[in-house]
Amino acid sequence: MPYMLLILEPTEQRRSRSEAEGRAVYQRMLDFGADLQARGLLLASESLASQASATRIQRQDGRVQRMDGPFAEAKEMVGGFFLLDCQSFEEAVAIAATCPAAEWCTVEVRALAPCFEDAT
């Protein structure tokens, strides 16, 4: 069953690290992903760019509203994700507890919603 580990980090965290610290943290995350891959659990993973380069789109009453980042009201951002194939939610939670990112931010575990099929 697919589960996503969402890496939720404080918005200013990346800028607070030196380049060497950032590279060391990133390597730990790469090693974590490689271990999941070797165990046959990893479906996909990516690190996301800062929300400073993000755009939010919302459509209401036929009008499209676009808001470019950074987003002042945001206290944290999705910094990346791991998409896993686990036997249970508890297995995904146990894996999240071993994620290096859990030491400096929040790792949110979410099941992927089932696809809706045409009932006709």
DSSP file (Angstrom, degrees, kcal/mol; ACC not computed):
  #  RESIDUE AA STRUCTURE BP1 BP2  ACC     N-H-->O    O-->H-N    N-H-->O    O-->H-N    TCO  KAPPA ALPHA  PHI   PSI    X-CA   Y-CA   Z-CA
    1    1 A M              0   0    0      0, 0.0    85,-2.5     0, 0.0     2,-0.3   0.000 360.0 360.0 360.0 136.2    0.0    0.0    0.0
    2    2 A P  E     +A   85   0A   0      0, 0.0   110,-1.9     0, 0.0     2,-0.3  -0.565 360.0 175.4 -81.9 134.5    1.4    3.4   -0.9
    3    3 A Y  E     -AB  84 111A   0     81,-2.0    81,-3.4    -2,-0.3     2,-0.5  -0.978  18.5-142.8-131.8 146.1    2.3    5.9    1.8
    4    4 A M  E     -AB  83 110A   0    106,-3.7   106,-2.4    -2,-0.3     2,-0.7  -0.931   0.3-153.9-112.8 132.8    4.0    9.3    1.5
    5    5 A L  E     -AB  82 109A   0     77,-3.0    77,-1.7    -2,-0.5     2,-0.5  -0.925  17.7-159.7 -98.8 111.8    6.4   10.7    4.0
    6    6 A L  E     -AB  81 108A   0    102,-3.0   102,-2.7    -2,-0.7     2,-0.9  -0.825   9.5-142.7 -95.0 127.1    6.1   14.5    3.7
    7    7 A I  E     -AB  80 107A   0     73,-2.5    72,-3.4    -2,-0.5    73,-0.8  -0.808  18.8-170.6 -92.9 107.1    9.1   16.4    4.9
    8    8 A L  E     +AB  78 106A   0     98,-3.1    98,-2.6    -2,-0.9    70,-0.2  -0.878  12.6 175.2-104.5 111.0    7.7   19.6    6.6
    9    9 A E  E     -A   77   0A   0     68,-2.6    68,-2.8    -2,-0.7    96,-0.1  -0.850  38.9 -93.1-120.2 151.7   10.5   22.0    7.5
   10   10 A P  E >   -A   76   0A   0      0, 0.0     3,-1.3     0, 0.0     4,-0.4  -0.328  39.8-122.3 -57.2 141.7   10.7   25.5    8.9
   11   11 A T  T 3  S+     0   0    0     64,-1.3     3,-0.2     1,-0.3     4,-0.2   0.798 108.3  41.7 -62.3 -31.4   10.8   28.0    6.0
   12   12 A E  T 3> S+     0   0    0     63,-0.3     4,-0.9     1,-0.2     3,-0.3   0.438  87.4  98.0 -94.8  -0.1   14.1   29.6    7.1
   13   13 A Q  T X4 S+     0   0    0     -3,-1.3     3,-0.9     1,-0.2     4,-0.5   0.885  78.0  52.4 -60.4 -44.6   15.9   26.4    8.1
   14   14 A R  G >4 S+     0   0    0     -4,-0.4     3,-1.1     1,-0.3    -1,-0.2   0.879 108.3  51.4 -62.2 -38.0   17.9   25.9    4.9
   15   15 A R  G 34 S+     0   0    0     -3,-0.3    -1,-0.3     1,-0.2    -2,-0.2   0.698  99.9  65.2 -72.4 -17.8   19.4   29.4    5.0
   16   16 A S  G << S+     0   0    0     -4,-0.9     2,-0.3    -3,-0.9    -1,-0.2   0.605  91.0  80.4 -80.7 -10.1   20.5   28.9    8.6
   17   17 A R  S <  S-     0   0    0     -3,-1.1     2,-0.1    -4,-0.5     3,-0.0  -0.672  80.5-121.2 -96.7 149.3   23.0   26.1    7.6
   18   18 A S     >  -     0   0    0     -2,-0.3     4,-2.6     1,-0.1     5,-0.2  -0.360  36.8-103.3 -72.9 167.7   26.4   26.5    6.2
   19   19 A E  H  > S+     0   0    0      1,-0.2     4,-2.6     2,-0.2     5,-0.2   0.915 124.0  50.5 -60.7 -41.9   27.0   24.9    2.8
   20   20 A A  H  > S+     0   0    0      2,-0.2     4,-2.2     1,-0.2    -1,-0.2   0.910 111.1  48.1 -63.3 -42.2   28.9   22.1    4.4
   21   21 A E  H  > S+     0   0    0      2,-0.2     4,-2.4     1,-0.2    -2,-0.2   0.916 111.8  50.3 -63.5 -42.7   26.1   21.5    6.9
   22   22 A G  H  X S+     0   0    0     -4,-2.6     4,-2.5     1,-0.2    -2,-0.2   0.910 110.8  48.5 -61.8 -43.4   23.5   21.5    4.1
   23   23 A R  H  X S+     0   0    0     -4,-2.6     4,-2.3     2,-0.2    -1,-0.2   0.885 111.1  50.8 -64.4 -38.6   25.5   19.0    2.1
   24   24 A A  H  X S+     0   0    0     -4,-2.2     4,-1.9     2,-0.2    -2,-0.2   0.918 111.9  46.6 -65.7 -43.4   25.9   16.7    5.1
   25   25 A V  H  X S+     0   0    0     -4,-2.4     4,-1.8     1,-0.2    -2,-0.2   0.927 112.6  50.3 -62.8 -45.4   22.2   16.8    5.8
   26   26 A Y  H  X S+     0   0    0     -4,-2.5     4,-2.3     1,-0.2    -2,-0.2   0.892 108.3  52.7 -62.0 -40.2   21.4   16.2    2.1
   27   27 A Q  H  X S+     0   0    0     -4,-2.3     4,-2.6     1,-0.2    -1,-0.2   0.890 106.0  53.8 -63.7 -38.8   23.8   13.2    2.0
   28   28 A R  H  X S+     0   0    0     -4,-1.9     4,-2.1     1,-0.2    -1,-0.2   0.900 109.6  48.0 -60.8 -39.6   22.1   11.7    5.1
   29   29 A M  H  X S+     0   0    0     -4,-1.8     4,-2.4     2,-0.2    -2,-0.2   0.892 110.6  51.0 -69.0 -39.2   18.7   12.0    3.2
   30   30 A L  H  X S+     0   0    0     -4,-2.3     4,-2.4     2,-0.2    -2,-0.2   0.915 110.5  49.4 -62.2 -42.2   20.2   10.4    0.1
   31   31 A D  H  X S+     0   0    0     -4,-2.6     4,-2.1     2,-0.2    -2,-0.2   0.893 109.2  52.0 -63.8 -40.1   21.6    7.5    2.2
   32   32 A F  H  X S+     0   0    0     -4,-2.1     4,-2.1     1,-0.2    -2,-0.2   0.928 111.5  47.2 -60.7 -46.2   18.2    7.0    3.8
   33   33 A G  H  X S+     0   0    0     -4,-2.4     4,-2.5     1,-0.2    -2,-0.2   0.886 109.7  52.9 -63.0 -40.1   16.6    6.9    0.3
   34   34 A A  H  X S+     0   0    0     -4,-2.4     4,-2.5     2,-0.2    -1,-0.2   0.887 108.5  50.7 -64.1 -38.4   19.2    4.4   -0.9
   35   35 A D  H  X S+     0   0    0     -4,-2.1     4,-1.7     2,-0.2    -2,-0.2   0.919 110.6  48.3 -64.7 -43.3   18.5    2.2    2.0
   36   36 A L  H  <>S+     0   0    0     -4,-2.1     5,-2.5     1,-0.2     6,-0.9   0.897 111.6  51.1 -62.4 -39.4   14.7    2.3    1.3
   37   37 A Q  H ><5S+     0   0    0     -4,-2.5     3,-1.6     1,-0.2    -2,-0.2   0.929 108.5  50.6 -62.2 -46.3   15.5    1.5   -2.4
   38   38 A A  H 3<5S+     0   0    0     -4,-2.5    -1,-0.2     1,-0.3    -2,-0.2   0.815 109.0  52.4 -62.9 -30.7   17.7   -1.5   -1.4
   39   39 A R  T 3<5S-     0   0    0     -4,-1.7    -1,-0.3    -5,-0.2    -2,-0.2   0.451 115.3-116.6 -85.1  -0.7   14.9   -2.8    0.8
   40   40 A G  T < 5S+     0   0    0     -3,-1.6    -3,-0.2    -4,-0.3    -2,-0.1   0.711  87.5 108.0  76.0  21.0   12.4   -2.6   -2.1
   41   41 A L      < +     0   0    0     -5,-2.5    44,-2.5    -6,-0.2     2,-0.5   0.666  48.4  92.6-102.5 -20.6   10.2    0.0   -0.3
   42   42 A L  E     +C   84   0A   0     -6,-0.9    42,-0.2    42,-0.2     3,-0.1  -0.653  33.8 166.5 -88.0 123.5   10.9    3.2   -2.2
   43   43 A L  E    S-     0   0A   0     40,-3.5     2,-0.3    -2,-0.5    41,-0.2   0.773  71.7 -23.3 -96.2 -37.5    8.7    4.2   -5.1
   44   44 A A  E     -C   83   0A   0     39,-1.4    39,-3.7     2,-0.0    -1,-0.4  -0.966  55.8-175.7-167.4 155.7    9.9    7.8   -5.5
   45   45 A S  E     +C   82   0A   0     -2,-0.3     2,-0.3    37,-0.2    37,-0.2  -0.963   7.3 169.4-157.7 148.5   11.6   10.6   -3.7
   46   46 A E  E     -C   81   0A   0     35,-1.7    35,-2.3    -2,-0.3     2,-0.4  -0.987  28.7-131.8-155.2 150.2   12.5   14.2   -4.4
   47   47 A S  E     -C   80   0A   0     -2,-0.3     2,-0.3    33,-0.2    33,-0.3  -0.869  31.2-139.1 -97.8 141.1   13.7   17.3   -2.6
   48   48 A L        -     0   0    0     31,-3.2     3,-0.1    -2,-0.4    -2,-0.0  -0.780  14.4-112.7-105.1 146.6   11.7   20.4   -3.4
   49   49 A A        -     0   0    0     -2,-0.3    -1,-0.1     1,-0.2     5,-0.0  -0.232  52.7 -74.4 -66.0 163.3   13.0   23.9   -4.1
   50   50 A S    >   -     0   0    0      1,-0.1     3,-1.6     2,-0.0    -1,-0.2  -0.165  38.5-117.2 -57.1 151.6   12.3   26.6   -1.6
   51   51 A Q  G >  S+     0   0    0      1,-0.3     3,-1.5     2,-0.2    18,-0.2   0.593 104.5  85.7 -68.9  -8.4    8.8   28.0   -1.6
   52   52 A A  G 3  S+     0   0    0      1,-0.3    -1,-0.3    17,-0.2    -2,-0.0   0.805  95.2  41.9 -60.6 -27.9   10.3   31.4   -2.6
   53   53 A S  G <  S+     0   0    0     -3,-1.6    -1,-0.3    15,-0.1    -2,-0.2   0.296  98.0 107.4-100.6   9.1   10.1   30.1   -6.2
   54   54 A A    <   -     0   0    0     -3,-1.5    15,-3.2    -4,-0.1     2,-0.4  -0.435  52.0-155.3 -87.7 160.8    6.6   28.6   -5.8
   55   55 A T  E     -D   68   0B   0     13,-0.2     2,-0.4    -2,-0.1    13,-0.2  -0.998   5.4-149.5-132.6 137.3    3.3   29.8   -7.2
   56   56 A R  E     -D   67   0B   0     11,-3.2    11,-2.6    -2,-0.4     2,-0.4  -0.908  11.3-162.8-107.7 136.3   -0.2   29.1   -5.8
   57   57 A I  E     +D   66   0B   0     -2,-0.4     2,-0.4     9,-0.2     9,-0.2  -0.957  11.8 172.3-119.5 135.1   -3.2   29.0   -8.1
   58   58 A Q  E     -D   65   0B   0      7,-2.4     7,-3.6    -2,-0.4     2,-0.5  -0.996  14.5-158.3-141.1 137.5   -6.8   29.2   -7.0
   59   59 A R  E     +D   64   0B   0     -2,-0.4     2,-0.4     5,-0.2     5,-0.2  -0.969  19.0 164.4-120.5 123.4   -9.9   29.4   -9.1
   60   60 A Q  E >   -D   63   0B   0      3,-2.3     3,-2.3    -2,-0.5    -2,-0.1  -0.999  67.8  -5.6-138.3 135.3  -13.1   30.8   -7.7
   61   61 A D  T 3  S-     0   0    0     -2,-0.4    -1,-0.1     1,-0.3     3,-0.1   0.851 129.1 -55.7  52.5  38.7  -16.2   32.0   -9.6
   62   62 A G  T 3  S+     0   0    0      1,-0.2     2,-0.4    -3,-0.0    -1,-0.3   0.442 114.1 114.9  78.3  -0.6  -14.4   31.6  -12.9
   63   63 A R  E <   -D   60   0B   0     -3,-2.3    -3,-2.3     2,-0.0     2,-0.5  -0.858  58.3-141.0-106.3 138.3  -11.5   33.8  -11.9
   64   64 A V  E     -D   59   0B   0     -2,-0.4     2,-0.5    -5,-0.2    -5,-0.2  -0.838  14.5-164.2 -97.4 128.5   -7.9   32.6  -11.6
   65   65 A Q  E     -D   58   0B   0     -7,-3.6    -7,-2.4    -2,-0.5     2,-0.4  -0.948   3.0-166.6-113.1 132.3   -5.9   34.0   -8.7
   66   66 A R  E     -D   57   0B   0     -2,-0.5     2,-0.5    -9,-0.2    -9,-0.2  -0.970   5.5-175.0-121.5 130.7   -2.2   33.6   -8.7
   67   67 A M  E     -D   56   0B   0    -11,-2.6   -11,-3.2    -2,-0.4     2,-0.2  -0.983  13.5-150.0-127.0 121.0    0.0   34.2   -5.7
   68   68 A D  E     -D   55   0B   0     -2,-0.5   -13,-0.2   -13,-0.2   -15,-0.1  -0.623  32.2 -79.2 -89.3 147.8    3.8   34.0   -6.0
   69   69 A G  S    S+     0   0    0    -15,-3.2   -17,-0.2    -2,-0.2     2,-0.2  -0.239  88.2  78.1 -77.0 172.0    6.0   33.0   -3.1
   70   70 A P        -     0   0    0      0, 0.0     2,-0.7     0, 0.0   -18,-0.1   0.548  67.6-148.7 -73.5 158.3    7.5   33.4   -0.6
   71   71 A F    >   -     0   0    0     -2,-0.2     3,-1.8     1,-0.2    -2,-0.1  -0.858   4.3-157.3-103.8 108.4    4.3   33.1    1.4
   72   72 A A  T 3  S+     0   0    0     -2,-0.7    -1,-0.2     1,-0.3    -3,-0.0   0.793  90.2  54.9 -57.5 -33.4    4.6   35.3    4.5
   73   73 A E  T 3  S+     0   0    0      2,-0.0     2,-0.3     0, 0.0    -1,-0.3   0.634  85.6 101.5 -78.8 -11.9    1.9   33.4    6.4
   74   74 A A    <   +     0   0    0     -3,-1.8     3,-0.1     1,-0.2   -63,-0.1  -0.573  41.9 178.3 -78.6 130.3    3.8   30.1    6.0
   75   75 A K  S    S+     0   0    0     -2,-0.3   -64,-1.3     1,-0.2     2,-0.3   0.607  74.0  19.5-100.1 -19.0    5.8   28.8    9.0
   76   76 A E  E     -A   10   0A   0    -66,-0.3     2,-0.3   -65,-0.1    -1,-0.2  -0.956  67.1-155.0-144.7 164.2    6.8   25.6    7.3
   77   77 A M  E     -A    9   0A   0    -68,-2.8   -68,-2.6    -2,-0.3     2,-0.8  -0.937  33.0-100.6-137.2 158.4    7.1   24.3    3.8
   78   78 A V  E     -A    8   0A   0     -2,-0.3   -70,-0.2   -70,-0.2     3,-0.1  -0.739  38.5-179.5 -78.7 112.1    7.1   20.9    2.1
   79   79 A G  E     -     0   0A   0    -72,-3.4   -31,-3.2    -2,-0.8     2,-0.3   0.634  56.6 -46.1 -90.9 -15.7   10.8   20.3    1.6
   80   80 A G  E     -AC   7  47A   0    -73,-0.8   -73,-2.5   -33,-0.3     2,-0.3  -0.976  53.8-127.0 170.0-174.4   10.5   16.9   -0.1
   81   81 A F  E     -AC   6  46A   0    -35,-2.3   -35,-1.7    -2,-0.3     2,-0.4  -0.993   5.1-147.2-157.0 159.1    8.9   13.5    0.0
   82   82 A F  E     -AC   5  45A   0    -77,-1.7   -77,-3.0    -2,-0.3     2,-0.6  -0.996  16.5-154.2-126.5 125.6    9.4    9.8    0.0
   83   83 A L  E     -AC   4  44A   0    -39,-3.7   -40,-3.5    -2,-0.4   -39,-1.4  -0.912  23.4-171.9-101.6 119.5    6.7    7.6   -1.6
   84   84 A L  E     -AC   3  42A   0    -81,-3.4   -81,-2.0    -2,-0.6     2,-0.6  -0.744  29.6-141.2-114.9 156.3    6.8    4.2   -0.1
   85   85 A D  E     +A    2   0A   0    -44,-2.5     2,-0.3    -2,-0.3    -2,-0.0  -0.920  40.9 167.0-113.3 100.1    5.2    0.8   -0.7
   86   86 A C        -     0   0    0    -85,-2.5     3,-0.1    -2,-0.6     4,-0.0  -0.737  45.7-129.8-115.4 160.4    4.5   -0.5    2.8
   87   87 A Q  S    S-     0   0    0     -2,-0.3     2,-0.3     1,-0.2    -1,-0.1   0.768  88.8  -0.3 -76.9 -26.8    2.5   -3.4    4.2
   88   88 A S  S  > S-     0   0    0    -87,-0.1     4,-1.8     1,-0.1    -1,-0.2  -0.970  70.6-104.4-156.4 166.4    0.7   -1.2    6.8
   89   89 A F  H  > S+     0   0    0     -2,-0.3     4,-2.5     1,-0.2     5,-0.2   0.894 119.7  56.8 -60.9 -41.2    0.4    2.3    8.2
   90   90 A E  H  > S+     0   0    0      1,-0.2     4,-2.3     2,-0.2    -1,-0.2   0.865 104.1  51.9 -62.7 -36.4    2.4    1.2   11.2
   91   91 A E  H  > S+     0   0    0      2,-0.2     4,-2.2     1,-0.2    -1,-0.2   0.925 110.0  49.2 -64.5 -43.0    5.3    0.1    9.0
   92   92 A A  H  X S+     0   0    0     -4,-1.8     4,-2.4     1,-0.2    -2,-0.2   0.894 111.0  50.1 -62.6 -40.0    5.3    3.5    7.3
   93   93 A V  H  X S+     0   0    0     -4,-2.5     4,-1.9     2,-0.2    -1,-0.2   0.909 109.2  51.4 -64.4 -42.3    5.3    5.2   10.7
   94   94 A A  H  X S+     0   0    0     -4,-2.3     4,-0.6     1,-0.2    -2,-0.2   0.890 111.0  48.0 -62.3 -39.4    8.2    3.1   11.9
   95   95 A I  H >X S+     0   0    0     -4,-2.2     3,-1.3     1,-0.2     4,-0.5   0.913 108.3  54.6 -67.0 -42.6   10.1    4.1    8.8
   96   96 A A  H >< S+     0   0    0     -4,-2.4     3,-1.2     1,-0.3     6,-0.2   0.863 101.2  59.9 -58.4 -36.1    9.3    7.7    9.3
   97   97 A A  H 3< S+     0   0    0     -4,-1.9    -1,-0.3     1,-0.3    -2,-0.2   0.731 106.0  48.0 -65.7 -21.3   10.8    7.5   12.8
   98   98 A T  H << S+     0   0    0     -3,-1.3    -1,-0.3    -4,-0.6    -2,-0.2   0.475  83.6 115.4 -96.3  -3.7   14.1    6.5   11.3
   99   99 A C    X<  -     0   0    0     -3,-1.2     3,-1.8    -4,-0.5     4,-0.3  -0.496  67.1-137.8 -68.2 128.0   14.1    9.3    8.7
  100  100 A P  G >  S+     0   0    0      0, 0.0     3,-2.2     0, 0.0     4,-0.3   0.848 100.3  66.9 -54.5 -34.7   17.1   11.7    9.4
  101  101 A A  G >> S+     0   0    0      1,-0.3     4,-2.0     2,-0.2     3,-1.5   0.747  82.2  75.1 -61.2 -23.4   14.8   14.7    8.7
  102  102 A A  G <4 S+     0   0    0     -3,-1.8    -1,-0.3     1,-0.3     5,-0.1   0.678  87.8  63.7 -62.9 -15.0   12.8   13.8   11.9
  103  103 A E  G <4 S+     0   0    0     -3,-2.2    -1,-0.3    -4,-0.3    -2,-0.2   0.762 118.9  19.5 -78.2 -26.0   15.7   15.2   13.8
  104  104 A W  T <4 S+     0   0    0     -3,-1.5     2,-0.2    -4,-0.3    -2,-0.2   0.437 131.0   7.9-126.8  -2.3   15.3   18.8   12.4
  105  105 A C  S  < S-     0   0    0     -4,-2.0     2,-0.4   -96,-0.1   -96,-0.2  -0.837  86.3 -70.8-156.0-165.0   11.7   19.0   11.1
  106  106 A T  E     -B    8   0A   0    -98,-2.6   -98,-3.1    -2,-0.2     2,-0.6  -0.847  28.8-156.7-104.9 136.8    8.4   17.1   11.0
  107  107 A V  E     -B    7   0A   0     -2,-0.4     2,-0.5  -100,-0.2  -100,-0.2  -0.953  13.7-159.7-111.1 112.9    7.9   14.0    8.9
  108  108 A E  E     -B    6   0A   0   -102,-2.7  -102,-3.0    -2,-0.6     2,-0.5  -0.798   3.8-150.2 -96.0 131.2    4.2   13.6    8.1
  109  109 A V  E     +B    5   0A   0     -2,-0.5     2,-0.4  -104,-0.2  -104,-0.2  -0.888  22.9 169.8-103.8 124.8    2.9   10.1    7.2
  110  110 A R  E     -B    4   0A   0   -106,-2.4  -106,-3.7    -2,-0.5     2,-0.2  -0.999  29.3-132.2-138.2 137.4   -0.1    9.9    4.8
  111  111 A A  E     -B    3   0A   0     -2,-0.4     2,-0.3  -108,-0.2  -108,-0.2  -0.559  33.9-110.9 -76.5 148.4   -1.7    7.2    2.9
  112  112 A L        -     0   0    0   -110,-1.9     3,-0.1    -2,-0.2    -1,-0.1  -0.660  36.1-114.9 -77.8 137.9   -2.5    7.9   -0.7
  113  113 A A        -     0   0    0     -2,-0.3     3,-0.1     1,-0.1    -1,-0.1  -0.458  33.2-104.9 -71.9 143.5   -6.2    8.1   -1.3
  114  114 A P        -     0   0    0      0, 0.0     2,-0.2     0, 0.0    -1,-0.1  -0.373  39.3-104.8 -66.4 148.7   -7.7    5.5   -3.5
  115  115 A C        -     0   0    0      1,-0.1     2,-0.5    -3,-0.1    -3,-0.0  -0.473  31.0-119.5 -72.2 143.2   -8.6    6.5   -7.0
  116  116 A F        -     0   0    0     -2,-0.2     2,-0.3    -3,-0.1    -1,-0.1  -0.727  29.2-153.5 -83.5 131.3  -12.3    7.1   -7.7
  117  117 A E        -     0   0    0     -2,-0.5     2,-0.3     1,-0.0     0, 0.0  -0.786  28.6 -95.2-105.2 150.0  -13.6    4.8  -10.5
  118  118 A D        -     0   0    0     -2,-0.3    -1,-0.0     1,-0.2     0, 0.0  -0.475  31.2-156.8 -63.2 122.2  -16.5    5.5  -12.7
  119  119 A A              0   0    0     -2,-0.3    -1,-0.2     1,-0.2    -2,-0.0   0.484 360.0 360.0 -82.1  -3.5  -19.5    3.8  -11.1
  120  120 A T              0   0    0      0, 0.0    -1,-0.2     0, 0.0    -2,-0.1   0.498 360.0 360.0 -87.0 360.0  -21.5    3.6  -14.4
